[in-house]
C-alpha cells in the first residue's frame, strides 16, 4: 500500500512522515492496532539479528535491551526508570496488586473493562469488588474504597476514563489507583506519576513484539510483595541464581518477570521510534483519522459509540461485517458486537476513505 499523507507539510511533519515511510510498509489496509500494532522495520531487523546471533552461538546482550526498553517506557510515561518493572503480562501485575490488598478490601472497577485488569481481583474471593459505569467511576469512589482499577482507554470501544477526576476523588478518600494503559500508551499524554500503579502491554500502540509489558509503581514500591520474584529480581541478578535471593532489587526491578529476551530486543527499537516521533505528533495524527472516520460514518447513517479524543472507533450494528472487510483486505476487529477500527501512525486518509467506501457498498 502507498502512503498518502494529504495536505501541505513542512518541518516536524515532514520528519514524522519520513520516519513512518521508512519503518512501515503494510500490504493491506491495517486498522487493527487495538489488537496488535505493526512492527517497525528497525524492530524486525533487531529481532532477526538477535535470533541469528543466538543460532550462531554468539547471542547478543539482550538484558541490555531490557534496560533500554525500561528506560524508554519510563521517559514516555514521565517517571524515573527505577519505578518501572519489566514483564510480559498485565494480568500478572493485576494479580500482584490484588495479592497486596487486605481481606475484605473494596475494589472499584468499570463495567465491561478488560478481563486482565479486573479478573484477578474477583479471583481473590475475599475482596469486595464493586462495578459501576465508566462515566460514573470517579463519583463512585467513597470512604473505604481501597483501590480503583480501570483501563485508561476501553478496549471494546475506545472510551477514555476521566483520569484527572478519578485521581482527585482517590486523593480525597485515601484510595489507590491502578491504571491499565495498554490501549493508551503510545498516543495518550499519560502521566504515570499521577497514579499509584500503571501497567501496559507494549504490543499495541507501542509497536513492540508480544512479550513486552511494564508496571509503574510508587517510589516506596506501593506496598507490593514480590510474590513471583526470581533471580532477575535480585539486586545483583547474576549473584542471585541459586537458593533464596539474598537481596531483592531496591527498585521496581524486584517485580520483574524473567524477560522474553527476543521480544525486548525488538521492543527496545520500537520504543525508540515512538520517542523519536513524539507522542503528541502521534496523537494528533491518530485522532485526525479517527475523526475523519466518525464524520464519514455519520454521512452513511451510522452513529459510533461516543469516545471523543480516542483513536479507537466502535460502530454498533456493523460487527458482522468484519469477515467481509477482512476478505477485502481491510483488517479490523469485531468487539462486543460492534465493528472496531483503530487508527495509528502508519494509517492514512486513504485508509479511512477505503473503509468508508466498502461500508457504503
C-alpha positions in Angstrom: 0.0 0.0 0.0 1.2 3.5 -0.8 1.3 6.1 1.9 -0.7 9.2 1.0 -0.3 11.9 3.7 -2.7 14.6 2.5 -2.1 18.3 2.8 1.0 20.6 2.8 3.6 19.7 5.4 6.9 21.0 6.4 9.3 20.8 9.3 8.3 18.4 12.1 5.5 16.9 10.0 8.0 16.1 7.2 10.2 14.3 9.8 7.1 12.4 11.0 6.2 11.2 7.5 9.8 10.3 6.6 10.2 8.2 9.7 6.8 6.4 9.2 7.6 5.7 5.5 11.0 4.3 6.4 9.6 2.0 9.1 6.3 0.7 7.8 5.1 -0.9 4.5 1.8 -2.7 5.2 0.4 -4.8 2.4 -3.2 -4.2 3.3 -5.4 -1.6 5.0 -4.5 -2.3 8.6 -6.8 -0.7 11.1 -6.4 -3.1 14.0 -3.7 -1.6 16.3 -6.1 -2.1 19.3 -5.4 -5.8 18.8 -1.8 -5.7 17.6 0.5 -3.0 16.4 2.7 -3.4 13.4 6.4 -3.9 13.9 8.6 -1.1 12.6 11.5 -2.2 10.3 14.1 -1.4 12.9 12.4 -3.8 15.4 12.3 -6.6 12.7 16.0 -6.1 12.0 16.8 -6.2 15.7 14.8 -9.4 16.1 16.4 -11.0 13.1 19.9 -10.1 14.4 19.2 -11.5 17.9 17.8 -14.8 16.5 20.6 -15.3 14.1 23.2 -14.5 16.7 21.7 -17.0 19.1 21.6 -19.6 16.4 25.3 -19.0 15.7 26.3 -19.4 19.4 27.1 -15.7 19.8 24.0 -14.2 21.5 23.7 -10.5 21.8 23.3 -8.8 25.2 19.5 -8.8 25.3 19.5 -7.9 29.0 20.8 -4.5 27.9 17.8 -4.4 25.6 15.5 -4.9 28.6 17.1 -2.0 30.5 17.0 0.3 27.4 13.3 -0.6 26.9 12.6 0.1 30.6 14.2 3.5 30.4 12.3 4.4 27.2 9.0 3.5 28.7 9.8 5.5 31.8 10.5 8.6 29.7 7.3 8.1 27.7 5.3 7.9 30.9 7.1 10.6 32.9 8.6 8.6 35.7 12.1 7.6 36.8 13.3 4.2 35.4 13.7 2.8 38.9 9.9 2.8 39.3 9.4 0.6 36.2 9.2 -3.2 36.3 9.6 -5.2 33.1 7.5 -8.2 32.4 5.2 -9.8 29.9 1.6 -9.6 31.1 -0.9 -7.1 32.6 -2.8 -10.0 34.2 0.3 -10.9 36.2 0.7 -7.4 37.5 -3.0 -7.1 38.3 -2.6 -10.3 40.3 0.4 -8.9 42.1 -1.7 -5.8 43.1 -4.7 -7.9 44.1 -2.5 -10.0 46.4 -1.3 -6.9 48.2 -4.8 -6.0 49.4 -6.1 -7.0 52.9 -9.1 -9.3 53.2 -12.4 -7.5 52.7 -10.9 -4.5 50.8 -13.2 -2.8 48.4 -12.0 -2.6 44.7 -13.9 -0.3 42.3 -13.9 -1.3 38.6 -15.7 -0.1 35.4 -18.4 -2.2 33.7 -17.1 -4.3 30.9 -13.4 -3.5 31.4 -10.7 -5.8 30.1 -10.5 -9.1 31.9 -6.8 -8.9 32.6 -7.5 -5.7 34.6 -10.4 -6.9 36.8 -10.4 -10.7 36.9 -7.5 -11.2 39.4 -9.5 -9.1 42.0 -12.6 -11.3 41.5 -10.5 -14.5 41.8 -9.2 -13.4 45.3 -12.6 -14.4 46.6 -12.3 -12.3 49.8 -12.4 -8.8 48.2 -15.4 -6.6 47.7 -15.4 -5.9 44.0 -17.8 -3.1 43.0 -18.6 -2.4 39.4 -20.1 0.9 38.0 -20.4 2.5 34.6 -17.1 4.0 33.4 -18.6 7.5 33.3 -19.5 7.3 37.0 -16.3 5.9 38.2 -14.9 9.0 40.0 -18.2 9.8 41.7 -18.4 6.2 42.9 -15.2 6.4 45.0 -16.1 6.5 48.7 -14.6 6.2 52.1 -13.3 2.7 52.5 -12.6 2.2 48.8 -9.1 0.7 48.8 -8.4 0.7 45.1 -9.8 1.8 41.8 -8.7 -0.4 38.8 -9.5 0.9 35.3 -8.2 1.0 31.7 -7.2 4.4 30.5 -9.0 3.6 27.2 -11.5 0.9 26.9 -10.5 -2.0 24.7 -14.1 -2.6 23.4 -14.9 0.8 22.2 -12.2 3.3 22.9 -13.9 5.3 25.6 -11.4 7.3 27.7 -11.5 7.3 31.5 -11.6 10.7 33.2 -8.3 10.0 35.0 -8.0 13.5 36.4 -11.4 13.3 38.1 -10.5 9.8 39.3 -7.3 10.8 40.8 -8.9 13.8 42.6 -11.6 11.5 44.1 -9.0 9.0 45.1 -6.9 11.6 46.9 -9.9 12.8 48.8 -10.7 9.3 50.1 -7.2 7.9 50.5 -7.7 5.4 47.7 -5.0 4.0 45.5 -5.4 4.0 41.7 -4.4 1.3 39.2 -4.5 2.2 35.5 -4.1 -0.2 32.6 -2.6 1.9 29.8 -2.4 -0.9 27.2 -4.8 0.9 24.9 -3.4 4.3 25.6 0.4 4.3 26.0 1.9 5.5 22.7 -0.8 8.0 21.8 -2.3 9.4 25.0 -0.4 12.0 27.0 0.0 9.8 30.1 1.3 11.0 33.4 2.0 7.8 35.2 3.2 9.7 38.3 -0.4 10.8 38.9 -1.3 7.2 39.8 -0.2 4.6 42.2 0.2 1.8 39.7 0.2 1.9 35.8 0.6 -1.2 33.7 0.7 -1.7 30.0 1.4 -4.3 27.4 3.5 -2.8 24.6 2.4 -4.9 21.6 -0.4 -2.5 20.7 0.2 1.3 20.3 3.9 1.0 21.4 4.5 -1.3 18.4 6.6 -3.9 20.3 6.6 -7.7 19.8 4.3 -9.7 22.1 6.0 -10.4 25.4 6.8 -6.9 26.5 4.9 -5.3 29.4 5.6 -2.8 32.1 4.4 -1.8 35.6 5.0 1.6 37.2 4.9 1.6 41.0 5.3 4.4 43.5 8.7 5.4 44.8 8.0 3.5 48.0 7.1 0.4 45.9 3.4 0.7 46.8 3.2 -1.9 49.5 3.6 -4.7 46.9 5.0 -8.1 47.9 7.2 -9.6 45.1 5.5 -13.0 45.1 6.9 -14.2 41.9 10.4 -12.8 42.4 13.1 -15.0 40.7 16.8 -14.4 40.1 16.2 -11.4 37.9 14.6 -9.6 40.8 17.8 -9.7 42.8 19.8 -6.5 43.4 22.7 -8.4 41.7 20.9 -10.9 39.5 23.9 -12.9 38.5 24.7 -13.5 42.1 21.1 -14.5 42.8 20.8 -17.6 40.7 20.9 -20.3 43.5 18.9 -20.6 46.6 16.8 -17.8 48.2 17.6 -14.4 46.8 19.7 -12.7 49.5 18.9 -9.2 48.5 16.0 -8.1 46.3 16.4 -5.1 43.9 15.9 -1.9 45.7 13.9 -0.6 42.8 10.8 -1.8 40.9 13.0 -4.3 39.2 12.2 -6.6 42.2 8.8 -7.1 40.4 10.4 -8.1 37.1 9.4 -11.3 35.4 12.1 -13.3 33.7 12.0 -11.4 30.4 11.2 -12.7 26.9 14.5 -11.5 25.7 13.9 -11.7 22.0 10.8 -9.6 22.4 12.7 -7.0 24.3 15.5 -7.0 21.6 12.8 -5.8 19.1 10.8 -3.8 21.7 13.7 -1.6 22.5 13.8 -0.3 18.9 10.0 0.1 18.7 10.0 2.3 21.8 12.9 4.3 20.5 10.8 5.1 17.4 7.8 6.2 19.5 10.1 8.6 21.3 11.6 9.9 18.1 8.1 10.6 16.6 6.8 12.1 19.8 3.5 11.1 21.5 1.9 14.5 20.7 2.5 14.1 17.0 1.3 10.5 17.0 -1.8 11.6 18.9 -2.6 14.4 16.5 -2.2 12.1 13.5 -4.3 9.3 15.0 -7.2 11.5 16.2 -7.4 13.3 12.9 -8.0 10.0 11.1 -10.5 8.8 13.8 -12.5 12.0 13.5 -12.5 11.7 9.7 -13.9 8.2 10.0 -16.6 9.3 12.6 -17.7 12.0 10.2 -17.9 9.6 7.3 -19.9 7.1 9.4 -22.5 9.7 10.2 -22.8 10.6 6.5 -23.6 6.9 6.0 -26.2 6.9 8.7 -24.1 5.1 11.4 -23.5 6.5 14.9 -20.3 5.3 16.6 -20.0 4.8 20.3 -19.2 8.2 21.8 -15.5 8.2 22.5 -14.2 11.8 21.9 -10.4 12.1 21.8 -9.8 8.4 21.1 -8.3 6.8 18.0 -10.5 3.7 18.6 -13.9 3.9 16.9 -16.5 1.3 17.7 -19.6 1.1 15.5 -22.8 -0.7 16.7 -24.6 -2.9 14.2 -21.6 -3.5 11.9 -19.7 -6.2 13.8 -20.9 -8.9 11.5 -19.1 -7.2 8.6 -15.7 -7.9 10.0 -15.2 -11.0 7.9 -16.3 -9.3 4.7 -13.9 -6.4 5.3 -11.0 -8.8 6.1 -11.7 -10.6 2.8 -11.4 -7.2 1.1 -8.0 -6.6 2.6 -9.1 -4.3 5.5 -8.1 -5.6 8.9 -10.1 -4.6 12.0 -12.0 -6.3 14.8 -15.4 -7.2 16.0 -15.7 -6.5 19.7 -18.8 -6.6 22.0 -20.9 -7.0 18.8 -19.5 -3.8 17.3 -17.1 -3.1 14.5 -13.9 -1.7 15.9 -11.4 0.4 13.9 -8.2 1.7 15.4 -6.1 4.3 13.7 -2.4 4.7 14.3 0.7 6.4 12.9 1.1 4.1 9.8 -2.5 4.8 8.7 -3.6 7.5 6.2 -6.6 9.3 5.0 -6.7 6.9 2.1 -7.2 4.0 4.6 -10.2 5.8 6.1 -11.8 6.5 2.8 -11.3 3.0 1.6 -13.0 1.6 4.7 -15.9 4.0 4.2 -16.2 3.1 0.6 -16.5 -0.6 1.4 -19.0 0.0 4.2 -21.1 2.1 1.8 -21.1 -0.6 -0.9 
